[in-house]
Amino acid sequence: MARVLIAGCGYVGAATAELFQAAGWEVEGWTHSAESAARLGEKLYVVRPVDISERAAVDAAARKFDAVIHCASSGGGGAADYRRVYLAGARNLMQALRPARFIFTSSTSVYAQTNGEWVDEESAAEPQHETGRILRETEEFVRENGGTVARLAGIYGPGRSVLLRRFLSGEARLEGDGGRFLNQVHRDDIAAAFVYLTSLPNDGIFNVSDDEPITQRAAYAWMAQTLERPLPRTAEEVAVRKRGASNKRVSNRKLRGLGWKLLHPDFRSGIAASVIPSEVERSGTKSRDPAG
């Protein structure tokens, strides 16, 4: 039986672990701490606390894995956390475990384009912020050592949507005319992409995003109509975002062309099916039929 390690068994990692297990893999999940491992509760797969940024910890936990998915999170930290979790983590995992397949989860934030243009894996990836540059450094290390890079768009799914949370809380603001493009992907489609990537004979870089980039205005207008709430006000000043003020449309054509199939091909259908019902129930917000 093939064995896979999910290094970073959090929001995306836990869903990925379950999908691999359903596909017949022997699964092991690593978390940063014993507390985070305990929060996962009883699983049908092994969960161990291993700090991947510490080489001694990785060496002590090492065993034979056919595939390793590095989907640990920096927890929203700064450059030091990025370097520790992503770069040092990738280096430790690849050098200590030497799996046949290694997948590193990067971000589409490495594309710094600002004119709403389409970008694919051949487009320039020259991030302006230090955290993005650390991701690119990690990508290069992974690629030089035969690994695969999955650049994830903005993640949403059950219990998680930054856009919806801001909308419901009243924090949401339109930036200018709201024409900046947002690139999103559902957690379950990411998990399916990871499983599919382990079946491909070649390595490379792959964008993991849904089929339809959506403008900020279109996203909030749809929420306003669906939830019968007003459209957010226009911001007096555009906030400085941690990952830069990019504006681009991310193409998933490469991975789709190899056979990856999306459960949620666009943000509207994905959020209506798996996020809005629970968020509305929790907040007490009235909702119309999302299909209306």
Backbone as CSV, one residue per row, in Angstrom:
resi,resn,N_x,N_y,N_z,CA_x,CA_y,CA_z,C_x,C_y,C_z
1,MET,0.845,-1.195,0.000,0.000,0.000,0.000,0.880,1.245,0.000
2,ALA,0.555,2.186,-0.877,1.323,3.429,-0.936,1.081,4.245,0.318
3,ARG,2.124,4.969,0.751,2.058,5.731,1.994,2.305,7.204,1.702
4,VAL,1.457,8.080,2.270,1.582,9.516,2.050,1.684,10.235,3.390
5,LEU,2.518,11.252,3.424,2.630,12.125,4.588,1.992,13.458,4.265
6,ILE,1.096,13.901,5.134,0.520,15.238,5.037,1.230,16.089,6.087
7,ALA,2.201,16.864,5.659,2.987,17.693,6.576,2.293,19.041,6.728
8,GLY,1.475,19.137,7.755,0.638,20.313,7.957,-0.812,19.896,7.851
9,CYS,-1.293,19.162,8.863,-2.627,18.572,8.794,-3.654,19.535,9.384
10,GLY,-3.775,20.698,8.731,-4.712,21.718,9.170,-5.967,21.725,8.317
11,TYR,-6.445,22.922,7.978,-7.714,23.043,7.257,-7.677,22.315,5.922
12,VAL,-6.677,22.573,5.119,-6.547,21.890,3.832,-5.969,20.497,4.018
13,GLY,-4.978,20.369,4.901,-4.291,19.095,5.073,-5.188,17.976,5.564
14,ALA,-6.076,18.281,6.513,-6.963,17.244,7.045,-7.921,16.730,5.967
15,ALA,-8.432,17.656,5.140,-9.313,17.241,4.038,-8.543,16.408,3.029
16,THR,-7.281,16.766,2.807,-6.436,16.016,1.880,-6.159,14.626,2.416
17,ALA,-5.882,14.530,3.711,-5.619,13.234,4.330,-6.807,12.299,4.162
18,GLU,-8.004,12.821,4.378,-9.193,11.989,4.257,-9.410,11.521,2.827
19,LEU,-9.088,12.364,1.874,-9.262,11.980,0.474,-8.243,10.922,0.067
20,PHE,-7.008,11.072,0.510,-6.015,10.042,0.230,-6.420,8.718,0.865
21,GLN,-6.914,8.774,2.077,-7.324,7.541,2.753,-8.468,6.862,2.000
22,ALA,-9.423,7.668,1.536,-10.534,7.113,0.771,-10.058,6.475,-0.528
23,ALA,-8.919,6.972,-1.045,-8.358,6.431,-2.286,-7.485,5.203,-2.045
24,GLY,-7.375,4.768,-0.794,-6.648,3.541,-0.500,-5.211,3.714,-0.040
25,TRP,-4.791,4.953,0.232,-3.434,5.203,0.706,-3.351,5.000,2.219
26,GLU,-2.170,4.618,2.691,-1.878,4.669,4.121,-1.426,6.091,4.413
27,VAL,-2.094,6.753,5.362,-1.903,8.176,5.591,-1.289,8.437,6.964
28,GLU,-0.348,9.383,7.002,0.157,9.904,8.261,0.106,11.424,8.180
29,GLY,-0.368,12.042,9.250,-0.442,13.494,9.292,0.460,14.052,10.363
30,TRP,1.167,15.147,10.039,2.009,15.827,11.021,1.424,17.202,11.301
31,THR,1.446,17.580,12.570,1.021,18.912,12.982,2.156,19.581,13.751
32,HIS,2.041,20.888,13.928,3.125,21.640,14.571,3.282,21.297,16.048
33,SER,2.178,20.966,16.725,2.239,20.744,18.161,1.315,19.613,18.583
34,ALA,1.512,19.133,19.809,0.642,18.096,20.356,-0.789,18.615,20.502
35,GLU,-0.921,19.915,20.818,-2.250,20.502,20.971,-3.013,20.477,19.654
36,SER,-2.347,20.828,18.564,-3.023,20.819,17.266,-3.341,19.400,16.828
37,ALA,-2.494,18.450,17.189,-2.786,17.040,16.880,-4.020,16.585,17.649
38,ALA,-4.105,16.988,18.922,-5.247,16.594,19.742,-6.550,17.175,19.213
39,ARG,-6.479,18.386,18.635,-7.689,19.018,18.110,-8.295,18.254,16.938
40,LEU,-7.474,17.459,16.263,-8.001,16.662,15.153,-8.874,15.520,15.644
41,GLY,-8.722,15.158,16.928,-9.524,14.088,17.481,-9.100,12.720,16.964
42,GLU,-9.997,11.767,17.080,-9.720,10.398,16.650,-9.854,10.298,15.131
43,LYS,-8.778,9.887,14.492,-8.778,9.706,13.051,-8.448,8.252,12.724
44,LEU,-8.766,7.872,11.504,-8.420,6.521,11.049,-6.998,6.460,10.535
45,TYR,-6.292,7.572,10.618,-4.892,7.604,10.234,-4.069,8.167,11.391
46,VAL,-2.768,7.954,11.347,-1.868,8.393,12.410,-1.657,9.908,12.314
47,VAL,-1.740,10.602,13.448,-1.435,12.026,13.516,-0.348,12.211,14.575
48,ARG,0.743,12.871,14.175,1.878,13.045,15.081,2.295,14.512,15.120
49,PRO,2.706,15.008,16.310,3.242,16.372,16.388,4.713,16.389,15.985
50,VAL,4.998,17.025,14.852,6.370,17.135,14.349,6.562,18.547,13.809
51,ASP,7.529,19.272,14.338,7.852,20.611,13.848,8.785,20.465,12.647
52,ILE,8.249,20.678,11.438,9.045,20.415,10.239,10.178,21.416,10.058
53,SER,10.145,22.526,10.800,11.232,23.495,10.694,12.474,23.052,11.468
54,GLU,12.342,21.996,12.276,13.449,21.460,13.065,13.931,20.156,12.443
55,ARG,15.151,20.160,11.911,15.649,18.964,11.220,15.707,17.754,12.148
56,ALA,16.087,17.952,13.406,16.176,16.831,14.340,14.806,16.186,14.543
57,ALA,13.755,17.019,14.597,12.412,16.483,14.776,11.976,15.671,13.561
58,VAL,12.305,16.155,12.369,11.956,15.430,11.142,12.743,14.124,11.067
59,ASP,14.020,14.172,11.384,14.841,12.954,11.373,14.278,11.914,12.333
60,ALA,13.855,12.343,13.518,13.358,11.406,14.524,12.046,10.750,14.089
61,ALA,11.245,11.468,13.295,9.952,10.942,12.862,10.003,10.291,11.482
62,ALA,11.159,10.308,10.865,11.274,9.854,9.477,10.946,8.382,9.316
63,ARG,10.268,8.097,8.215,10.015,6.731,7.751,9.842,6.810,6.248
64,LYS,9.579,5.714,5.612,9.453,5.687,4.158,8.071,6.169,3.741
65,PHE,8.052,7.214,2.914,6.811,7.713,2.330,6.960,7.737,0.814
66,ASP,5.902,7.316,0.132,5.911,7.380,-1.330,5.639,8.799,-1.818
67,ALA,4.874,9.543,-1.031,4.550,10.927,-1.388,4.492,11.770,-0.129
68,VAL,4.930,13.020,-0.248,4.859,13.982,0.850,4.179,15.240,0.331
69,ILE,3.157,15.696,1.041,2.467,16.932,0.715,2.827,17.958,1.784
70,HIS,3.584,18.974,1.412,3.958,20.036,2.351,2.896,21.116,2.259
71,CYS,1.916,21.063,3.176,0.854,22.071,3.182,0.748,22.724,4.556
72,ALA,1.890,22.813,5.252,1.921,23.514,6.536,1.693,25.001,6.312
73,SER,1.173,25.660,7.326,0.873,27.086,7.237,1.785,27.885,8.153
74,SER,2.088,29.106,7.731,2.883,29.999,8.567,2.037,30.656,9.647
75,GLY,0.731,30.421,9.616,-0.155,31.019,10.603,-0.315,32.516,10.452
76,GLY,-0.097,33.013,9.230,-0.239,34.443,8.992,0.936,35.260,9.474
77,GLY,2.058,34.605,9.742,3.231,35.300,10.251,3.974,36.073,9.184
78,GLY,5.098,36.647,9.590,5.900,37.445,8.691,7.002,36.656,8.027
79,ALA,8.024,37.375,7.551,9.085,36.760,6.765,9.818,35.664,7.531
80,ALA,10.081,35.873,8.813,10.800,34.863,9.594,10.014,33.564,9.668
81,ASP,8.698,33.668,9.839,7.861,32.476,9.888,7.794,31.798,8.522
82,TYR,7.731,32.587,7.463,7.726,32.019,6.113,9.016,31.231,5.864
83,ARG,10.124,31.818,6.232,11.412,31.149,6.002,11.512,29.868,6.826
84,ARG,10.989,29.914,8.033,11.078,28.756,8.914,10.158,27.619,8.441
85,VAL,8.902,27.951,8.187,7.918,26.913,7.849,8.065,26.433,6.412
86,TYR,8.192,27.369,5.467,8.190,26.983,4.063,9.567,26.540,3.573
87,LEU,10.563,27.402,3.686,11.868,27.062,3.126,12.583,25.998,3.958
88,ALA,12.737,26.237,5.250,13.398,25.242,6.091,12.578,23.954,6.139
89,GLY,11.258,24.094,6.199,10.406,22.903,6.220,10.566,22.053,4.977
90,ALA,10.553,22.697,3.804,10.727,21.957,2.549,12.092,21.289,2.489
91,ARG,13.112,22.019,2.898,14.465,21.470,2.872,14.575,20.247,3.795
92,ASN,14.046,20.356,4.997,14.122,19.246,5.944,13.361,18.024,5.453
93,LEU,12.158,18.247,4.937,11.338,17.129,4.469,11.968,16.426,3.270
94,MET,12.439,17.203,2.305,13.005,16.598,1.096,14.303,15.866,1.396
95,GLN,15.150,16.448,2.228,16.455,15.853,2.493,16.372,14.671,3.442
96,ALA,15.466,14.715,4.401,15.375,13.631,5.379,14.544,12.463,4.869
97,LEU,13.485,12.743,4.117,12.553,11.692,3.706,12.791,11.184,2.293
98,ARG,13.260,12.037,1.404,13.542,11.684,0.014,12.409,10.870,-0.626
99,PRO,11.198,11.412,-0.632,10.074,10.678,-1.224,10.137,10.687,-2.747
100,ALA,9.443,9.736,-3.344,9.369,9.703,-4.807,8.607,10.906,-5.341
101,ARG,7.582,11.359,-4.620,6.812,12.538,-5.027,6.755,13.517,-3.867
102,PHE,7.053,14.779,-4.150,6.997,15.832,-3.145,6.229,16.991,-3.742
103,ILE,5.193,17.449,-3.025,4.371,18.563,-3.490,4.434,19.675,-2.453
104,PHE,4.853,20.849,-2.901,4.916,22.027,-2.034,3.774,22.961,-2.382
105,THR,3.027,23.393,-1.365,1.914,24.303,-1.604,2.379,25.744,-1.480
106,SER,2.454,26.393,-2.608,2.805,27.799,-2.685,1.520,28.593,-2.876
107,SER,1.618,29.772,-3.432,0.467,30.668,-3.553,0.507,31.421,-4.871
108,THR,-0.685,31.714,-5.404,-0.750,32.537,-6.614,-0.384,33.991,-6.312
109,SER,-0.127,34.307,-5.046,0.333,35.656,-4.709,1.723,35.929,-5.265
110,VAL,2.432,34.901,-5.738,3.748,35.140,-6.345,3.618,35.870,-7.680
111,TYR,2.408,35.866,-8.273,2.171,36.652,-9.481,1.821,38.078,-9.043
112,ALA,2.650,39.034,-9.407,2.449,40.415,-8.952,1.816,41.306,-10.019
113,GLN,1.284,40.720,-11.080,0.700,41.518,-12.167,-0.456,42.376,-11.639
114,THR,-0.652,43.539,-12.237,-1.599,44.518,-11.688,-2.649,45.023,-12.665
115,ASN,-2.679,44.512,-13.871,-3.585,45.066,-14.882,-4.751,44.148,-15.233
116,GLY,-5.023,43.176,-14.401,-6.136,42.270,-14.655,-5.869,41.251,-15.738
117,GLU,-4.616,41.094,-16.130,-4.293,40.163,-17.199,-4.354,38.712,-16.731
118,TRP,-4.515,37.801,-17.705,-4.444,36.376,-17.403,-2.989,35.978,-17.167
119,VAL,-2.769,35.121,-16.168,-1.434,34.593,-15.913,-1.507,33.073,-15.851
120,ASP,-0.459,32.438,-16.354,-0.338,30.984,-16.220,1.046,30.666,-15.683
121,GLU,1.390,29.382,-15.697,2.639,28.946,-15.079,3.882,29.464,-15.791
122,GLU,3.711,29.958,-17.007,4.835,30.527,-17.746,4.969,32.029,-17.536
123,SER,4.005,32.633,-16.873,4.043,34.081,-16.644,5.093,34.437,-15.597
124,ALA,5.543,35.673,-15.633,6.518,36.145,-14.648,5.933,36.032,-13.245
125,ALA,6.734,35.495,-12.327,6.353,35.394,-10.917,7.422,36.138,-10.126
126,GLU,7.186,37.432,-9.959,8.176,38.314,-9.331,7.511,39.112,-8.219
127,PRO,7.240,38.447,-7.093,6.541,39.124,-5.991,7.327,40.301,-5.444
128,GLN,6.586,41.314,-5.007,7.206,42.534,-4.513,7.484,42.500,-3.015
129,HIS,6.802,41.628,-2.298,6.968,41.568,-0.853,7.916,40.437,-0.467
130,GLU,8.565,40.584,0.695,9.567,39.602,1.115,8.964,38.221,1.314
131,THR,7.750,38.142,1.846,7.140,36.832,2.048,6.957,36.113,0.715
132,GLY,6.541,36.855,-0.304,6.402,36.256,-1.626,7.732,35.802,-2.197
133,ARG,8.772,36.583,-1.947,10.090,36.200,-2.442,10.593,34.929,-1.747
134,ILE,10.209,34.736,-0.492,10.586,33.498,0.205,9.842,32.311,-0.391
135,LEU,8.584,32.507,-0.748,7.854,31.442,-1.435,8.543,31.072,-2.746
136,ARG,8.971,32.071,-3.502,9.646,31.794,-4.764,10.971,31.075,-4.528
137,GLU,11.697,31.457,-3.490,12.947,30.773,-3.164,12.679,29.307,-2.830
138,THR,11.600,29.076,-2.089,11.233,27.700,-1.748,10.817,26.925,-2.988
139,GLU,10.038,27.570,-3.854,9.652,26.919,-5.110,10.881,26.472,-5.892
140,GLU,11.860,27.340,-6.003,13.060,27.015,-6.771,13.814,25.848,-6.147
141,PHE,13.904,25.837,-4.821,14.562,24.712,-4.151,13.824,23.403,-4.438
142,VAL,12.513,23.440,-4.328,11.714,22.232,-4.574,11.873,21.752,-6.008
143,ARG,11.800,22.674,-6.949,11.924,22.294,-8.358,13.318,21.753,-8.671
144,GLU,14.356,22.357,-8.107,15.721,21.887,-8.348,15.939,20.480,-7.817
145,ASN,15.106,20.069,-6.876,15.235,18.745,-6.282,14.124,17.786,-6.723
146,GLY,13.508,18.101,-7.862,12.559,17.182,-8.482,11.162,17.193,-7.912
147,GLY,10.816,18.222,-7.151,9.482,18.284,-6.572,8.499,19.059,-7.424
148,THR,7.259,19.041,-6.999,6.162,19.717,-7.680,5.693,20.899,-6.844
149,VAL,5.329,21.988,-7.510,4.825,23.180,-6.842,3.366,23.392,-7.221
150,ALA,2.507,23.522,-6.216,1.095,23.824,-6.441,0.830,25.233,-5.925
151,ARG,0.545,26.155,-6.838,0.261,27.539,-6.448,-1.239,27.686,-6.219
152,LEU,-1.617,27.865,-4.945,-3.021,27.913,-4.579,-3.568,29.328,-4.640
153,ALA,-4.778,29.442,-5.167,-5.509,30.710,-5.113,-6.087,30.876,-3.712
154,GLY,-6.900,31.917,-3.504,-7.499,32.147,-2.198,-8.383,30.985,-1.788
155,ILE,-8.144,30.472,-0.595,-8.820,29.254,-0.135,-10.122,29.603,0.578
156,TYR,-11.182,28.880,0.222,-12.426,28.977,0.969,-13.032,27.583,1.055
157,GLY,-14.049,27.431,1.885,-14.705,26.141,2.034,-15.531,26.133,3.299
158,PRO,-16.001,24.980,3.735,-16.837,24.903,4.943,-16.172,25.596,6.130
159,GLY,-16.893,26.551,6.714,-16.381,27.249,7.879,-15.330,28.293,7.594
160,ARG,-15.039,28.545,6.328,-13.961,29.487,6.027,-14.199,30.220,4.707
161,SER,-14.332,31.519,4.789,-14.314,32.397,3.617,-14.045,33.805,4.116
162,VAL,-12.886,34.314,3.806,-12.543,35.670,4.229,-13.534,36.665,3.645
163,LEU,-13.896,36.496,2.389,-14.812,37.436,1.735,-16.178,37.433,2.413
164,LEU,-16.713,36.244,2.676,-18.029,36.167,3.300,-17.988,36.677,4.739
165,ARG,-16.933,36.346,5.464,-16.827,36.805,6.852,-16.820,38.340,6.905
166,ARG,-16.032,38.953,6.035,-15.984,40.419,6.022,-17.325,41.015,5.627
167,PHE,-17.994,40.366,4.682,-19.294,40.864,4.242,-20.307,40.806,5.375
168,LEU,-20.400,39.673,6.057,-21.379,39.499,7.126,-21.083,40.383,8.334
169,SER,-19.799,40.640,8.591,-19.425,41.447,9.749,-19.539,42.943,9.492
170,GLY,-19.720,43.322,8.220,-19.770,44.729,7.869,-18.405,45.347,7.626
171,GLU,-17.345,44.539,7.665,-15.997,45.052,7.444,-15.672,45.243,5.963
172,ALA,-16.425,44.605,5.091,-16.097,44.629,3.661,-16.205,46.045,3.096
173,ARG,-15.265,46.393,2.225,-15.270,47.671,1.524,-14.857,47.437,0.076
174,LEU,-15.494,48.139,-0.837,-15.089,48.088,-2.234,-13.858,48.970,-2.429
175,GLU,-12.907,48.451,-3.177,-11.694,49.211,-3.484,-11.893,49.898,-4.827
176,GLY,-12.044,51.210,-4.799,-12.283,51.936,-6.047,-13.586,51.497,-6.686
177,ASP,-13.517,51.087,-7.948,-14.727,50.633,-8.638,-15.012,49.157,-8.404
178,GLY,-14.191,48.501,-7.577,-14.400,47.079,-7.285,-13.985,46.160,-8.417
179,GLY,-13.184,46.674,-9.344,-12.835,45.891,-10.532,-11.639,44.965,-10.352
180,ARG,-11.022,44.979,-9.177,-9.864,44.090,-8.976,-10.322,42.634,-8.978
181,PHE,-9.592,41.794,-9.706,-9.957,40.383,-9.797,-9.495,39.608,-8.573
182,LEU,-10.367,38.697,-8.122,-10.078,37.787,-7.025,-10.019,36.383,-7.589
183,ASN,-9.049,35.603,-7.133,-8.897,34.221,-7.577,-9.113,33.312,-6.371
184,GLN,-10.053,32.396,-6.515,-10.468,31.560,-5.396,-10.427,30.085,-5.785
185,VAL,-10.365,29.216,-4.760,-10.463,27.777,-5.001,-10.981,27.119,-3.730
186,HIS,-11.873,26.164,-3.906,-12.493,25.477,-2.777,-11.519,24.474,-2.168
187,ARG,-11.566,24.375,-0.853,-10.685,23.441,-0.138,-10.750,22.025,-0.705
188,ASP,-11.947,21.528,-1.025,-12.079,20.158,-1.500,-11.477,19.979,-2.893
189,ASP,-11.473,21.028,-3.696,-10.824,20.948,-5.009,-9.304,20.951,-4.863
190,ILE,-8.783,21.636,-3.835,-7.347,21.573,-3.573,-6.950,20.163,-3.183
191,ALA,-7.706,19.562,-2.279,-7.402,18.196,-1.854,-7.411,17.239,-3.039
192,ALA,-8.404,17.389,-3.918,-8.476,16.530,-5.103,-7.284,16.771,-6.020
193,ALA,-6.836,18.025,-6.098,-5.670,18.332,-6.929,-4.422,17.652,-6.392
194,PHE,-4.240,17.649,-5.071,-3.077,16.992,-4.486,-3.067,15.494,-4.798
195,VAL,-4.218,14.860,-4.637,-4.301,13.429,-4.941,-3.997,13.204,-6.411
196,TYR,-4.541,14.044,-7.273,-4.323,13.866,-8.709,-2.870,14.108,-9.096
197,LEU,-2.237,15.108,-8.480,-0.846,15.410,-8.813,0.088,14.249,-8.482
198,THR,-0.236,13.473,-7.460,0.627,12.327,-7.133,0.556,11.237,-8.193
199,SER,-0.461,11.288,-9.047,-0.596,10.267,-10.093,0.098,10.661,-11.388
200,LEU,0.545,11.914,-11.485,1.163,12.384,-12.721,2.633,11.994,-12.770
201,PRO,3.114,11.567,-13.914,4.511,11.142,-14.009,5.504,12.289,-13.987
202,ASN,5.052,13.483,-14.348,5.981,14.611,-14.442,5.837,15.534,-13.243
203,ASP,6.889,16.293,-12.982,6.788,17.315,-11.952,6.599,18.656,-12.651
204,GLY,6.579,19.723,-11.892,6.411,21.028,-12.505,5.715,21.984,-11.565
205,ILE,5.195,23.078,-12.131,4.438,24.076,-11.390,3.009,24.056,-11.911
206,PHE,2.045,24.091,-10.986,0.642,24.030,-11.374,-0.161,25.062,-10.588
207,ASN,-0.951,25.843,-11.298,-1.900,26.732,-10.642,-3.118,25.925,-10.217
208,VAL,-3.529,26.121,-8.972,-4.722,25.442,-8.460,-5.733,26.540,-8.117
209,SER,-6.599,26.817,-9.070,-7.580,27.888,-8.953,-8.846,27.446,-9.664
210,ASP,-9.969,28.097,-9.368,-11.185,27.680,-10.057,-11.231,28.254,-11.469
211,ASP,-12.336,28.009,-12.158,-12.424,28.356,-13.575,-12.694,29.832,-13.840
212,GLU,-13.187,30.550,-12.829,-13.733,31.875,-13.101,-13.247,32.917,-12.089
213,PRO,-12.155,33.606,-12.365,-11.794,34.745,-11.512,-12.975,35.714,-11.453
214,ILE,-13.190,36.303,-10.289,-14.360,37.157,-10.099,-13.908,38.509,-9.561
215,THR,-14.525,39.585,-10.042,-14.146,40.891,-9.516,-14.688,41.048,-8.102
216,GLN,-14.056,41.922,-7.357,-14.502,42.187,-5.998,-15.950,42.665,-5.982
217,ARG,-16.281,43.559,-6.911,-17.659,44.069,-6.965,-18.650,42.949,-7.277
218,ALA,-18.327,42.079,-8.220,-19.242,40.995,-8.579,-19.450,40.038,-7.410
219,ALA,-18.383,39.756,-6.662,-18.494,38.850,-5.525,-19.408,39.440,-4.454
220,TYR,-19.193,40.712,-4.117,-19.998,41.323,-3.067,-21.421,41.609,-3.548
221,ALA,-21.587,41.912,-4.820,-22.934,42.137,-5.345,-23.757,40.858,-5.268
222,TRP,-23.124,39.746,-5.568,-23.828,38.452,-5.479,-24.205,38.144,-4.039
223,MET,-23.289,38.389,-3.110,-23.600,38.164,-1.689,-24.737,39.074,-1.243
224,ALA,-24.688,40.333,-1.673,-25.731,41.283,-1.289,-27.100,40.824,-1.776
225,GLN,-27.169,40.361,-3.009,-28.442,39.890,-3.550,-28.894,38.619,-2.857
226,THR,-27.980,37.689,-2.667,-28.324,36.395,-2.082,-28.755,36.526,-0.626
227,LEU,-28.081,37.392,0.121,-28.343,37.524,1.553,-29.224,38.721,1.896
228,GLU,-29.679,39.413,0.844,-30.561,40.568,1.023,-29.938,41.589,1.976
229,ARG,-28.738,41.979,1.637,-28.010,42.990,2.400,-27.483,44.037,1.430
230,PRO,-27.146,45.210,1.913,-26.633,46.249,1.015,-25.220,45.937,0.539
231,LEU,-24.885,46.464,-0.606,-23.530,46.351,-1.128,-22.590,47.129,-0.206
232,PRO,-21.402,46.612,0.072,-20.461,47.345,0.928,-20.145,48.730,0.370
233,ARG,-19.799,49.627,1.258,-19.417,50.977,0.860,-18.036,50.953,0.197
234,THR,-17.736,52.023,-0.512,-16.416,52.169,-1.120,-15.439,52.680,-0.068
235,ALA,-14.265,52.090,-0.024,-13.248,52.485,0.939,-12.701,53.861,0.589
236,GLU,-12.501,54.694,1.603,-11.901,56.000,1.363,-10.438,55.867,0.975
237,GLU,-9.775,54.870,1.577,-8.387,54.574,1.227,-8.252,53.066,1.047
238,VAL,-7.508,52.664,0.040,-7.292,51.242,-0.202,-6.248,50.735,0.780
239,ALA,-6.618,49.706,1.522,-5.710,49.150,2.523,-4.497,48.512,1.851
240,VAL,-3.372,48.582,2.525,-2.158,47.934,2.041,-2.228,46.464,2.421
241,ARG,-2.232,45.593,1.417,-2.333,44.161,1.685,-0.954,43.555,1.875
242,LYS,-0.908,42.579,2.764,0.350,41.921,3.115,1.047,41.357,1.889
243,ARG,0.276,40.799,0.958,0.865,40.133,-0.200,0.914,41.020,-1.440
244,GLY,0.648,42.306,-1.260,0.778,43.206,-2.389,-0.537,43.494,-3.074
245,ALA,-0.547,44.553,-3.877,-1.758,45.024,-4.550,-1.836,44.466,-5.963
246,SER,-1.846,43.155,-6.088,-1.897,42.554,-7.417,-3.327,42.533,-7.940
247,ASN,-3.450,42.405,-9.247,-4.748,42.311,-9.905,-4.533,41.496,-11.164
248,LYS,-4.903,40.221,-11.098,-4.660,39.332,-12.228,-5.720,38.230,-12.236
249,ARG,-5.815,37.538,-13.354,-6.709,36.386,-13.492,-5.846,35.141,-13.685
250,VAL,-5.968,34.218,-12.742,-5.102,33.040,-12.735,-5.744,31.916,-13.546
251,SER,-5.003,31.417,-14.515,-5.482,30.329,-15.370,-5.147,28.974,-14.752
252,ASN,-6.139,28.072,-14.760,-5.919,26.701,-14.298,-5.836,25.720,-15.467
253,ARG,-5.647,26.253,-16.665,-5.744,25.441,-17.878,-4.761,24.269,-17.887
254,LYS,-3.573,24.469,-17.368,-2.575,23.403,-17.403,-3.045,22.165,-16.637
255,LEU,-3.476,22.354,-15.394,-3.907,21.215,-14.586,-5.231,20.645,-15.084
256,ARG,-6.144,21.523,-15.510,-7.405,21.039,-16.064,-7.150,20.200,-17.311
257,GLY,-6.187,20.624,-18.113,-5.885,19.904,-19.346,-5.331,18.516,-19.111
258,LEU,-4.795,18.272,-17.912,-4.255,16.956,-17.575,-5.289,16.054,-16.920
259,GLY,-6.506,16.574,-16.711,-7.570,15.723,-16.205,-8.143,16.074,-14.850
260,TRP,-7.616,17.111,-14.189,-8.171,17.523,-12.891,-9.572,18.071,-13.092
261,LYS,-10.510,17.600,-12.269,-11.892,18.023,-12.395,-12.322,18.751,-11.124
262,LEU,-13.006,19.871,-11.301,-13.438,20.698,-10.180,-14.830,20.311,-9.701
263,LEU,-14.992,20.215,-8.392,-16.318,20.060,-7.802,-17.049,21.394,-7.784
264,HIS,-16.281,22.459,-7.608,-16.851,23.811,-7.500,-16.114,24.713,-8.489
265,PRO,-16.596,24.793,-9.737,-15.863,25.512,-10.776,-15.859,27.024,-10.643
266,ASP,-16.739,27.576,-9.786,-16.721,29.021,-9.589,-17.086,29.340,-8.146
267,PHE,-16.725,30.546,-7.713,-16.898,30.957,-6.324,-18.363,30.978,-5.913
268,ARG,-19.234,31.474,-6.770,-20.646,31.582,-6.398,-21.245,30.222,-6.053
269,SER,-21.050,29.245,-6.929,-21.640,27.930,-6.681,-20.983,27.240,-5.493
270,GLY,-19.686,27.405,-5.356,-18.992,26.756,-4.259,-19.387,27.306,-2.915
271,ILE,-19.493,28.606,-2.805,-19.821,29.215,-1.516,-21.295,29.018,-1.178
272,ALA,-22.148,28.975,-2.199,-23.574,28.725,-1.955,-23.793,27.313,-1.448
273,ALA,-23.033,26.356,-1.976,-23.237,24.954,-1.626,-22.658,24.589,-0.270
274,SER,-21.512,25.195,0.105,-20.810,24.649,1.270,-20.451,25.647,2.356
275,VAL,-20.714,26.929,2.131,-20.290,27.914,3.130,-21.445,28.754,3.648
276,ILE,-22.226,29.330,2.757,-23.280,30.251,3.182,-24.275,29.619,4.151
277,PRO,-24.762,28.402,3.928,-25.766,27.862,4.870,-25.305,27.866,6.320
278,SER,-24.075,27.413,6.578,-23.591,27.361,7.960,-23.294,28.743,8.507
279,GLU,-22.762,29.646,7.670,-22.450,30.988,8.130,-23.727,31.773,8.434
280,VAL,-24.750,31.586,7.618,-26.011,32.281,7.835,-26.674,31.789,9.120
281,GLU,-26.622,30.480,9.335,-27.201,29.919,10.552,-26.486,30.468,11.783
282,ARG,-25.175,30.573,11.706,-24.390,31.038,12.844,-24.628,32.515,13.134
283,SER,-24.787,33.315,12.069,-24.932,34.755,12.250,-26.387,35.207,12.356
284,GLY,-27.320,34.299,12.029,-28.731,34.672,12.078,-29.154,35.547,10.920
285,THR,-28.385,35.547,9.837,-28.691,36.367,8.674,-29.729,35.689,7.790
286,LYS,-30.688,36.472,7.298,-31.681,35.935,6.388,-31.047,35.700,5.020
287,SER,-31.445,34.596,4.385,-30.874,34.265,3.069,-31.956,33.939,2.080
288,ARG,-31.748,34.348,0.844,-32.585,33.888,-0.251,-32.011,32.596,-0.785
289,ASP,-32.806,31.917,-1.607,-32.306,30.733,-2.306,-31.106,31.140,-3.153
290,PRO,-29.897,30.567,-2.902,-28.708,30.973,-3.659,-28.840,30.777,-5.153
291,ALA,-29.743,29.888,-5.555,-29.907,29.629,-6.987,-30.832,30.658,-7.633
292,GLY,-31.420,31.512,-6.819,-32.409,32.462,-7.354,-31.779,33.663,-8.011
